[in-house]
Amino acid sequence: MNAKGKPFNFEAVARKKRTKKSGTFFTLRGRTKRAKRTEPLPGVKATFTAIMSVLILGGIVVGFYYLEQYVNVAAGVSENTGVLELVNPPEWINEALKEKIYRAARAHGENLKLDEYAAASVQYNITSYVSWLENVQVQISETSIRIEADWRKPVALIKFGLEQFYVDAELVVLDYVSMPELPIVQVTGLAAKTQIPRPGSVWQHEDLAAAVELILKLDLMDKLVTPDKPLLFEIKSIDVGNFNGRKNPGFVHIILYAKDKTEIMWGAKVGAWHRYLEASDEEKLAKLYSHYKEYGTLMNNVKYIKLNDPQQVVPRPTDRY
């Protein structure tokens, strides 16, 4: 009996307990029904597709419009700009150095318009950022910006840790640009310096100056004696660690090394040979180039080449009286 005094219906209760939901189906009193899915009406779907197509086409049209405007503006700018032209550059410069100069000319993002300010701007930028040029003069022509200058040629390479740079014949510091076309000789054994000058500055360094002077002597001999096959291309480095005998007075002051590590014992710095009773500078050069011409190379034929021993008796100052 239930609360209302009616007989309790156990069968109805049992059916109620068996009623459950499962996914998109549900069971009720032994009958199964599928839940209805809501599908968009065909007309609504077609309208949505048409709207999306219109929006996409409109975006493409707008994109082409702005692209055309950009092209027109770019064309207008290019008509008023000029190309950079190096006047009579030396044969030894390469594309890497040219690119460095071109980037410097546009140091502040100038588009190099051919107007009255272009020459002054380019000249200032190159003078400020490129140590390889001096006495820079810039002129504007109808189609180009012409750069004329005196060029500094690197002759020696110096490395300190990961830092490397060049110096020219006047000991002006040049920032590093790969120059495989030139016979640049590395200088090692330099006395310690607390600070390296900025590019464009002169680095007053006595042992470095001695190394550069010797390189210039060899370069002159190459032009006179072996212009087709310069000897300097076979010299890898010059060691000035014992410059003026500062480490060992009885040992060779300056030593050159060929690229196969053959030692070339030069001796005292150029002009100081008589102080140490060595062969003269002319004798040293003659002996070196005679060896080079005989063997065709400095490498792979002898262990070392000794140049500082005199071939004849060197007169002392007292012998004159």
Summary of the structure (lengths in Angstrom):
residues: 321
radius of gyration: 42.1
end to end distance: 156.2
largest distance: 158.6
contacts: 820
relative contact order: 0.06
helix: 37%
strand: 22%
